[in-house]
Amino acid sequence: MYQPEIEQINDELYFVAASPAMRRLRTQAELLAHTDVPVLVVGEAGSGKSTAARLIHALSLRSSFPFVTVKCSALTADLLESELFGYEYAGNGGRLEGSAGKFEQCAQGTILLDEFDVMPEAVQQRLLRLLETGELVRCGGQKPLRADVRIMVATANDLEVAVAEKRVREDLFYRLSAFELRVPPLRERREEIPLLLGHMMSRLTRRYGVPAPRLSGTLLEVCQRYSWPGNLRELENFAKRYLARTDEEAAMRELQESPGYETDAKNGNGGNGKASAAPGSGQNGEERSSLKSVVRTAKWEAERGAIAAALEETRWNRKAAARLLNVSYRALLYKIQEYHLIPPGDSLPRIFGANGVEAK
């Protein structure tokens, strides 16, 4: 049966299947939706694991009930345990009081445990019991409670390595890995990039009430030759920056000067794994060109990493970060723009004028 290339999951979320890899994933998701077993969703960061899990939920009989995502790395061990399983305590007069956790709140729905491989041992043990018996006990409680919830877990890491290193229980791993859904990285489905970028631009222009910029064939070709190590997340940030400044030459130069850009459609160099040299340059010219590229890339990554670390340490207080880096405030603003650094939670990136003042 034919499936549309862009499938709406909810008001803000869409699933795009314009490549053979994603069409296969769509078929697998539909098959898994008709069962009620746990699912392990694997894929690189930003590749769309949460979207794939939501698609399974949307196609299942549980679709009219809640879908909840819990990022395991965002909470301490104690907080994660009580967040998932709830808690009980003796209140005034010895009356038992407490609060339901996500598993209870998500009754008849689906829960996605993201970055599952960082889950502490005690929480893993509780999760294993829930999978085996369909029951849970709140933290501090004693009475078993039924929990009708479908469980999915997601990770960007190799769980077999985590099992070998004793970070994930082996019995829990086998419980969760019987049905695995792999989300391919963007570089393995480059034919989708024009559709994805156009779709993202359409959503962003509606959200911000700005005119839709033109996406030329040249720009789209450059986008398809970039490897997108940050996957869909990086592509969306690129779309936001392009929408903010609508400078096609700058957008293409940004990708072409990045380490992940390929100079031909396959591997960036005519298939021999070496950078192309200018006519008549000879082997020494190739070596010098390659060395310059390595040095430039290393400097770019080191400087960008230092600035990002300083901004994170100062909670994006730019003046404090400038003092920490021993540079002028204006110079830091230029570097933030040059390296396309965006504060956590920001929507559109900030553009600074020649005087260092944020453009409106």
Summary of the structure (lengths in Angstrom):
residues: 360
radius of gyration: 24.2
end to end distance: 48.5
largest distance: 90.5
contacts: 1005
relative contact order: 0.09
helix: 49%
strand: 13%
